[in-house]
Amino acid sequence: METDTDIPLRNLPDESTCNVVIIGGGPAGSSAAFWLASNGYSVILAEKKLFPREKTCGDGLTPRAVRQLTDMGLETSLASFHKYFGLRTRAFGKELTLDWPKIPGLPEYGYVITRYDLDALVLENAKAAGARIWQGCEATEVSTTEDGVSIQIKDKQRDTYISVKADYLLIADGSNSRIGRSMDVKRDRKLPFALAIRGYYTSSRSHDPYIESQLDIYSHDGTLLPGYGWIFPLGDGRVNVGIGLVSTMAKWKEVNTTHLLDTFVEQTPASWGLGEKNRLSEPTGGKLPMGMSNAPLSGHRYLVAGDAAGLINPFNGEGISYAYESGRLAASVLSKAVRYDNPSELTEYQSLLDLHYGRYYKVARLFLQLMGKPNLLRVLISTGMNSKTVMSILLKIMANLMTDEDIGIAETIVKTAQKLTEAIPG
Ligand SMILES: Cc1cc2nc3c(=O)[nH]c(=O)nc-3n(C[C@H](O)[C@H](O)[C@H](O)COP(=O)(O)OP(=O)(O)OC[C@H]3O[C@@H](n4cnc5c(N)ncnc54)[C@H](O)[C@@H]3O)c2cc1C
């Protein structure tokens, strides 16, 4: 990120005017607000909810996400939360414990933190950096002109409307992205997405130093499903338990995720002590737009980041890190556009996203197509579970903790599997 102390910012006549208005105070919006405000730009972030607020999520942060939080100066604030060191994975009666790999520039640990706590922390950090945070304020309408952007915001507590004028807009309003859709950002319907559901339970293993995943999950008729179940320990007496499924399978529309979660909970190892009696609240679910499935991600005077851009990692359903990263990339591009008073700078954003994620997401999307074939899925998982080395490589691939060379290996593996499925019908 460049700084620009020597270049004067434009005059900003009143308090509802700014360089960049951001819609949404989740990971994408708060990260962008932090980076823009830290570099001296004037930012208004409108968030429709009052923080801290619940957000349906698995609450799992990988080393990639921790790196982003550290870069935002938040490492010491994380210390009171639950740190974990890798993944315990189970399938077909086997179990492997895999540590996070050693990767230059990344920690060898992650955290499990509720979004209730995490998002409030990151939003507060953006405020401390100088961003104006308007909570309880919902953006209802956006229009762009040659000179700037005009946003209608409903202050829900006062029941009044405020009109904000800005040079640029960042849309970071999450997976449903009403504002993104109003600006004609569309999901490519040929590409898969995922559905996930989670609930909180009490467990005596809440301090477990590993997160856990179950790779063989089944529908009521015994079909192996493309997805996984998880138990993520929060270190405070609770665990986050959930299940995620990809839309590449046959009979996708018949799946009832609530029933699947109940079945998964019943089958978790007894040592976690999970059951209906220690469920803390009704499970909630959501849709995961994945693999850079949305477009266009830039337009005249606006950019789109995080889930609104469809940036979740298709391999593992991780979206927090990609929201922080895309918010940061968007901030760098928006800074230049403001500084040079040149909206055409925004076209660089898509190239940056392609550079960071293009090749990886292409491989991931291929992988998802393969996952929709239960027989192949069974062979791949059961073969992998025989070797800790293979599963450690897979963990690296799935969490996107790779070098360019590693992506080449992943590409070869997925393409070979694809050729096999074409050669062996059924
Ligand atoms: C069940 C489930 C489990 C998941 N588990 C994980 C996990 O363990 N790890 C992980 O990394 N990812 C996980 N994800 C994905 C992750 O939750 C998202 O990728 C992440 O929240 C994206 O951040 P975001 O900032 O783009 O959007 P969000 O976090 O959705 O934030 C968008 C914000 O915009 C606000 N907003 C919306 N519309 C408006 C408006 N008009 N005006 C003002 N404000 C508005 C919303 O209130 C919200 O606060 C999971 C998702 C689900 C559904």
The ligand as a Gaussian input file, in Angstrom:
#p B3LYP/6-31G(d) Opt

LIG

0 1
 C      -22.472000     -21.070000       7.865000
 C      -21.235000     -20.333000       7.377000
 C      -20.000000     -20.678000       7.888000
 C      -18.850000     -19.994000       7.487000
 N      -17.660000     -20.307000       8.076000
 C      -16.550000     -19.618000       7.778000
 C      -15.335000     -19.839000       8.491000
 O      -15.271000     -20.643000       9.438000
 N      -14.237000     -19.136000       8.119000
 C      -14.271000     -18.224000       7.114000
 O      -13.226000     -17.640000       6.802000
 N      -15.418000     -17.959000       6.448000
 C      -16.571000     -18.602000       6.767000
 N      -17.751000     -18.295000       6.143000
 C      -17.761000     -17.225000       5.123000
 C      -17.702000     -15.825000       5.794000
 O      -18.719000     -15.717000       6.751000
 C      -17.841000     -14.714000       4.745000
 O      -17.008000     -15.002000       3.653000
 C      -17.465000     -13.323000       5.313000
 O      -18.365000     -12.940000       6.305000
 C      -17.470000     -12.275000       4.189000
 O      -17.257000     -10.990000       4.715000
 P      -17.937000      -9.709000       4.008000
 O      -17.416000      -8.514000       4.720000
 O      -17.787000      -9.789000       2.551000
 O      -19.500000      -9.871000       4.278000
 P      -20.297000      -9.909000       5.661000
 O      -19.490000     -10.487000       6.734000
 O      -21.609000     -10.546000       5.346000
 O      -20.536000      -8.392000       6.003000
 C      -21.423000      -7.585000       5.251000
 C      -21.951000      -6.479000       6.160000
 O      -22.716000      -5.576000       5.357000
 C      -23.850000      -5.147000       6.097000
 N      -24.847000      -4.691000       5.103000
 C      -25.513000      -5.444000       4.192000
 N      -26.295000      -4.668000       3.424000
 C      -26.113000      -3.390000       3.856000
 C      -26.658000      -2.129000       3.446000
 N      -27.529000      -2.022000       2.444000
 N      -26.257000      -1.018000       4.121000
 C      -25.366000      -1.106000       5.134000
 N      -24.840000      -2.280000       5.577000
 C      -25.192000      -3.395000       4.923000
 C      -24.259000      -6.395000       6.874000
 O      -25.039000      -6.064000       8.019000
 C      -22.887000      -6.989000       7.245000
 O      -22.442000      -6.552000       8.513000
 C      -18.931000     -18.959000       6.515000
 C      -20.191000     -18.603000       5.983000
 C      -21.331000     -19.262000       6.425000
 C      -22.679000     -18.858000       5.870000

